[in-house]
């Protein structure tokens, strides 16, 4: 059947005086077709009525559709059982043309962003070949919406710590931040609410304030709102990761940064420019970075074990052996473990990523042969306790001989009692415990409290506190 354009051409050529033979030859159609169009006298394509086989079963289809939960396969089977003679294609075509069982397609819109107005952030899990293993890593991505500049990195997991690490690196890569960061409703940033009612976690809100932007979340189910960052994930997985292997996460992220540089410099047909070229305009509108960007770290407190190690994220890191039993402050950064005693750094290690039960030992943290502390030497806690209260020596020695495995715990508990309780009732309770061989620290604690209540609080028969008499004058 001729389309409307050819029909219009036939009528136009006829008005110009051309013969039917010439028109048919010019348009490569037969003369009967030309005569048919000339008889109709208008370029409109005539309707071709075709009987709908499913039209006779419209009522049955409308009745069966909810019963079959919208499944047209089951509707077709039920119609055949009732004696209908139509194919599955005839049924689906009829339903599609008449809007039965499906909502009509909706028109999708588009978003336009001014330079520096918005950036979008999201994550996606990808399988990555690192060494001889295939790991499930989290790909974090940030895109500037106007220029389409892209930056992405991989992490073993993704929480608030890694989120702040990534955003800091991304903003340093771009040299600034947009006024708004659009996210999905992730618990990493969201404290409560969704969409426009979203309230960010104070920690993340303060992080955004430091760089001059605010977090915003799109409505639930409205993923098109963050399409600038959603769309590149498939490209990353099927282009960047295709055929690549990596030594470790450092090598993975180094190659990811180089790939971003290459992609951002590639001309895009939809933009009629490269993201790097558009970024020259957007860069002027970005919020400038603060003059000092502090290192992102996660704070832990650890007690050094008997072997001179601290445990962070399932791996053990050495510290100087003289700090055994001390509580230290540990700062976990992106690639380092830094250990502090008060304000002073006492150890630093390269961080182990994507592995467990690893030991990282610095040789200088171990004593030289013959310089280590003797196993017979007293621990620092014992020396400090007996220097403070020498009369506890008999109880301490008896406890050490009786329960050596709980010795350090007992020393720390006694140190706390010396700090918290009056001296006289404490010594009295310890003498009783030594005499009767009481080495249960909870019973010792109750014994001290009993002496404190008896000697320091005078009660009458009813249990009321008797106030002290005021001194008489004269």
C-alpha positions in Angstrom: 0.0 0.0 0.0 1.3 3.4 -1.0 2.1 5.8 1.8 0.8 9.3 2.1 4.0 10.8 0.5 3.7 8.9 -2.7 0.0 9.6 -2.9 0.7 13.3 -2.6 3.4 13.1 -5.3 1.0 11.3 -7.7 -1.7 14.0 -7.3 0.9 16.8 -7.7 2.4 15.3 -10.9 -1.0 14.9 -12.4 -1.9 18.5 -11.8 1.4 19.4 -13.5 0.1 17.6 -16.6 2.0 14.4 -16.6 0.5 11.3 -18.0 -0.4 8.2 -16.0 2.4 6.2 -17.7 5.0 8.9 -16.9 3.9 9.1 -13.2 4.0 5.3 -12.8 7.5 5.2 -14.3 8.8 8.0 -12.2 7.5 6.6 -8.9 8.1 2.9 -9.8 4.5 1.9 -9.3 2.0 0.3 -11.6 -0.5 2.3 -13.6 -3.5 0.8 -11.9 -2.3 2.1 -8.6 -1.9 5.6 -10.0 -5.5 5.4 -11.4 -6.8 4.3 -8.0 -5.1 7.3 -6.3 -6.4 9.7 -8.9 -9.9 8.3 -8.4 -9.7 8.8 -4.7 -8.6 12.4 -5.3 -6.9 12.9 -1.9 -3.5 11.8 -0.3 -5.1 10.2 2.7 -4.3 6.5 3.1 -7.6 4.6 3.2 -8.4 2.5 6.2 -8.1 -1.3 5.6 -10.8 -2.9 7.7 -9.7 -6.2 9.0 -12.0 -8.4 11.2 -10.7 -8.8 14.7 -11.0 -12.5 15.6 -10.9 -11.6 19.3 -13.6 -9.0 19.0 -16.3 -11.7 19.5 -14.7 -12.7 22.8 -14.2 -9.2 24.3 -16.5 -9.8 27.2 -14.8 -13.2 28.0 -11.4 -11.5 27.8 -12.4 -8.7 30.2 -13.8 -11.3 32.6 -10.9 -13.7 32.5 -8.1 -11.1 32.8 -8.5 -10.3 36.5 -9.1 -13.9 37.3 -5.8 -14.9 35.6 -3.9 -12.0 37.3 -3.3 -10.2 34.0 -1.5 -13.3 32.4 -2.6 -13.4 28.8 -1.1 -16.9 28.4 -3.6 -18.2 30.8 -6.4 -16.1 29.3 -5.6 -17.7 25.9 -5.7 -21.2 27.4 -9.0 -20.6 29.0 -10.5 -19.2 25.8 -9.3 -22.3 23.9 -11.0 -24.4 26.6 -14.2 -22.5 25.9 -14.0 -23.3 22.2 -12.5 -20.0 20.8 -10.5 -20.3 17.6 -7.8 -17.6 17.7 -4.0 -17.6 18.1 -2.1 -16.1 21.0 -0.7 -13.4 18.7 -4.3 -12.4 17.7 -5.2 -12.1 21.4 -2.2 -10.0 22.4 -2.5 -7.8 19.3 -6.2 -7.2 20.1 -5.4 -6.3 23.7 -2.5 -4.1 22.7 -4.6 -2.1 20.2 -7.5 -1.6 22.5 -5.5 -1.0 25.7 -6.7 -4.0 27.6 -4.6 -5.3 30.4 -1.9 -2.6 30.2 -1.6 1.1 30.8 -0.9 3.3 27.7 2.8 4.3 27.4 3.7 7.5 29.1 5.9 10.2 27.6 9.3 10.5 29.4 10.7 14.0 30.0 14.2 15.3 30.2 16.2 17.3 32.7 18.3 20.3 32.0 21.0 21.4 34.4 22.9 24.7 34.6 26.7 24.6 35.2 27.4 23.9 38.8 23.8 23.2 39.7 23.8 19.4 40.4 26.0 16.4 40.7 24.7 12.8 41.1 26.2 10.0 43.2 25.3 6.3 43.4 26.9 2.8 43.8 26.6 -0.5 42.0 28.0 -4.0 42.8 30.4 -5.3 40.1 32.4 -8.6 40.0 36.1 -7.7 39.6 39.1 -9.9 38.9 41.8 -9.1 41.4 44.8 -11.3 41.4 43.6 -14.9 41.2 40.2 -14.2 42.8 36.9 -12.7 41.6 35.5 -10.4 44.2 32.2 -8.5 44.5 33.3 -4.9 44.8 31.2 -1.7 45.2 31.6 0.8 42.3 31.0 4.3 43.5 30.4 7.0 40.9 29.9 10.8 40.8 28.8 12.7 37.7 28.5 16.4 37.1 25.1 16.8 35.4 25.9 19.7 33.0 29.2 18.6 31.6 28.7 14.8 32.2 32.2 14.6 33.8 32.5 11.1 35.3 34.6 9.8 38.2 34.4 6.3 39.7 36.3 4.1 42.2 36.0 0.6 43.7 35.8 -0.3 47.4 35.5 -3.7 49.2 32.3 -2.4 50.9 30.4 0.9 51.1 29.5 2.6 54.3 29.7 6.2 55.6 33.5 6.0 56.0 34.0 4.9 52.4 31.4 7.3 51.2 33.3 10.2 52.6 36.6 8.8 51.2 35.1 8.6 47.7 33.4 12.0 47.7 36.6 13.6 48.9 38.6 12.0 46.1 35.9 12.9 43.5 35.7 16.5 44.5 39.5 16.8 44.5 39.4 15.2 41.0 36.9 17.8 39.7 38.4 20.7 41.7 35.1 21.7 43.3 31.5 20.7 44.1 28.1 21.5 42.7 25.5 23.1 44.9 23.4 19.9 45.1 24.3 16.2 45.3 21.4 13.9 44.2 21.3 10.4 45.7 18.9 7.5 46.0 17.4 6.8 49.4 20.4 5.0 50.7 20.9 4.5 54.5 24.5 5.6 54.1 23.3 9.2 53.8 19.6 9.2 54.8 18.6 9.3 58.5 14.9 9.3 57.9 12.3 10.2 55.3 12.4 9.8 51.5 12.5 12.0 48.5 11.9 15.7 49.3 11.3 14.9 53.0 14.7 13.2 53.3 16.8 14.2 56.4 20.5 13.4 56.1 22.5 11.9 58.8 24.2 14.8 60.8 27.6 13.3 60.1 27.0 13.4 56.3 25.2 16.8 56.4 28.3 18.3 58.1 30.5 16.7 55.5 28.5 18.3 52.7 28.5 21.6 54.4 32.3 21.5 54.6 32.5 21.3 50.8 29.5 23.7 50.2 26.8 21.3 48.9 23.7 19.7 50.3 22.3 16.1 49.8 19.0 15.6 48.1 17.1 12.3 47.4 14.8 11.5 44.5 11.3 10.1 45.1 10.9 6.4 45.6 10.7 4.6 42.3 11.8 7.7 40.4 15.2 6.4 39.2 15.1 8.5 36.1 15.8 11.5 38.3 19.3 10.2 38.8 19.8 8.9 35.2 23.1 10.9 34.7 24.8 8.5 37.2 22.7 5.4 36.6 23.4 5.1 32.9 27.2 4.9 33.0 27.3 1.8 35.3 26.5 -0.5 32.4 29.2 1.2 30.3 31.7 0.8 33.1 30.9 -2.9 33.7 31.0 -3.8 30.0 33.8 -1.5 28.9 36.2 -0.8 31.7 36.0 -4.2 33.4 35.9 -6.2 30.1 39.1 -8.2 29.7 41.0 -6.4 32.6 42.6 -8.0 35.6 44.1 -6.1 38.5 46.8 -6.8 41.1 45.0 -5.2 44.0 42.5 -2.4 44.8 45.2 0.2 44.4 45.9 -1.0 40.9 42.1 -1.2 40.2 41.5 2.4 41.3 44.5 3.7 39.5 43.3 2.2 36.2 39.8 3.4 36.9 41.1 7.0 37.2 43.0 6.7 34.0 39.9 5.3 32.2 37.9 8.3 33.5 40.4 10.7 32.0 40.1 9.0 28.6 36.3 8.8 28.7 35.9 12.4 29.7 38.0 13.5 26.8 36.0 11.5 24.3 33.5 13.4 22.1 29.8 12.5 22.7 27.4 12.7 19.8 24.5 13.7 22.1 26.5 16.6 23.5 28.3 17.6 20.3 31.3 18.0 22.5 33.4 16.1 25.0 32.7 16.3 28.7 36.1 17.8 29.2 35.2 20.7 26.8 31.9 21.4 28.6 33.7 21.2 32.0 35.7 24.3 31.1 32.5 26.3 31.4 31.1 24.4 34.4 34.3 24.6 36.4 33.9 28.3 36.9 30.6 27.7 38.7 31.7 25.0 41.1 32.0 25.6 44.8 35.7 26.0 45.6 37.4 23.4 47.8 38.3 24.5 51.4 41.9 25.6 51.8 42.5 22.5 53.9 40.9 19.1 53.1 41.4 16.9 56.1 42.2 13.2 55.7 39.1 11.1 56.2 39.6 8.5 58.9 37.6 6.1 61.1 38.3 6.1 64.8 38.8 3.0 66.9 40.1 2.2 70.4 42.0 -1.0 70.9 43.9 -2.7 73.7 47.2 -4.2 72.7 47.1 -7.9 73.1 49.7 -10.1 74.8 51.5 -10.6 71.4 51.8 -6.9 70.7 49.1 -6.6 68.1 45.9 -4.6 67.6 43.0 -6.0 65.6 41.3 -3.7 62.9 38.7 -5.1 60.5 39.8 -8.7 61.0 43.6 -8.1 60.5 46.3 -7.6 63.1 48.9 -4.9 63.1 52.0 -4.7 65.4 52.8 -1.9 67.8 55.8 -1.4 70.0 56.0 -4.3 72.5 56.3 -2.0 75.5 52.7 -1.0 74.9 51.2 -4.4 75.7 48.0 -4.0 77.7 47.6 -0.3 76.9 44.5 1.2 75.3 45.5 3.1 72.1 43.6 5.2 69.6 43.6 3.8 66.0 42.8 5.9 62.9 41.8 3.9 59.9 42.3 5.9 56.7 41.8 4.8 53.1 45.1 3.0 52.8 46.8 3.3 56.2 46.4 2.3 59.9 47.8 4.9 62.2 48.1 4.2 66.0 48.3 6.9 68.6 49.1 7.0 72.3 47.6 10.2 73.4 48.7 12.9 70.8 51.8 10.9 69.6 51.9 8.5 66.7 53.5 5.2 67.8 52.9 3.0 64.8 51.7 3.2 61.1 51.1 0.5 58.6 49.8 0.0 55.1 46.2 -1.1 55.3 45.2 -4.7 54.3 42.2 -4.5 52.0 40.0 -7.4 50.9 41.7 -10.0 53.1 41.2 -11.4 56.6 43.4 -12.8 59.4 46.6 -11.2 58.1 49.4 -10.1 60.3 51.4 -7.0 59.5 54.6 -6.8 61.6 57.1 -3.9 61.8 60.5 -5.4 62.9 61.3 -2.3 65.0 58.2 -3.1 67.1 59.9 -6.2 68.4 62.7 -6.3 70.9 66.2 -7.5 69.9 67.3 -10.8 71.0 68.1 -10.6 74.7 66.4 -7.2 75.2 62.8 -8.3 75.6 61.0 -8.4 78.9 61.6 -11.6 80.9 58.6 -13.8 81.4 59.4 -13.7 85.1 59.4 -9.9 85.2 56.4 -8.2 86.7 53.9 -6.5 84.3 53.7 -2.7 84.4 50.2 -2.9 86.0 51.6 -4.8 89.0 54.5 -2.4 89.4 52.1 0.6 89.3 49.5 -1.0 91.7 52.0 -2.0 94.4 53.7 1.4 94.1 50.4 3.0 94.9 49.3 0.5 97.6 52.1 -1.8 98.9 49.7 -3.6 101.4 48.0 -5.4 98.5 51.1 -7.4 97.7 50.1 -10.6 99.6 46.7 -10.7 97.9 48.2 -10.0 94.5 50.9 -12.7 94.8 48.3 -15.2 96.1 46.0 -14.4 93.2 48.8 -14.7 90.7 49.6 -18.2 92.0 46.0 -19.3 92.1 44.7 -17.9 88.8 47.6 -16.8 86.5 45.3 -16.7 83.4 43.2 -13.8 84.9 46.1 -12.0 86.5 46.2 -8.9 84.2 42.4 -8.5 84.4 42.6 -8.7 88.2 45.3 -6.0 88.4 43.3 -3.6 86.3 40.2 -4.3 88.5 42.2 -3.6 91.7 43.6 -0.4 90.2 40.0 0.7 89.6 39.1 -0.1 93.2 42.0 1.8 94.6 40.9 4.8 92.6 37.2 4.6 93.5 37.0 3.3 97.1 38.3 4.7 100.4 41.5 3.1 101.5 40.6 1.7 104.9 37.5 -0.4 103.9 39.4 -1.6 100.8 42.4 -2.8 102.9 40.1 -4.4 105.4 38.2 -6.3 102.7 41.4 -7.5 101.1 42.7 -8.8 104.4 39.5 -10.8 104.9 39.8 -12.1 101.3 43.4 -13.1 101.8 42.6 -14.9 105.1 39.8 -16.9 103.6 41.2 -17.3 100.1 38.5 -15.3 98.3 39.7 -14.7 94.7 36.3 -13.9 93.1 36.6 -10.2 92.3 32.9 -9.7 92.4 32.7 -11.0 96.0 35.6 -8.8 96.9 33.8 -5.8 95.4 30.7 -6.6 97.5 32.8 -7.1 100.6 34.4 -3.6 100.1 30.9 -2.0 99.7 29.7 -3.8 102.9 32.6 -2.2 104.9 32.0 1.1 103.3 28.3 1.1 104.2 29.0 0.0 107.8 31.9 2.4 108.6 30.9 5.5 106.6 27.1 5.6 106.8 25.4 5.4 110.3 21.9 4.0 110.2 19.2 3.8 112.9 17.1 0.7 113.5 14.6 1.7 110.8 17.4 2.1 108.3 17.2 5.9 108.2 20.4 7.9 107.9 21.2 9.6 111.3 22.3 13.2 110.8 25.4 14.3 112.6 24.9 16.5 115.7 26.0 20.0 115.4 28.8 21.0 117.8 27.7 23.0 120.9 29.2 26.3 121.6 30.9 27.0 124.9 
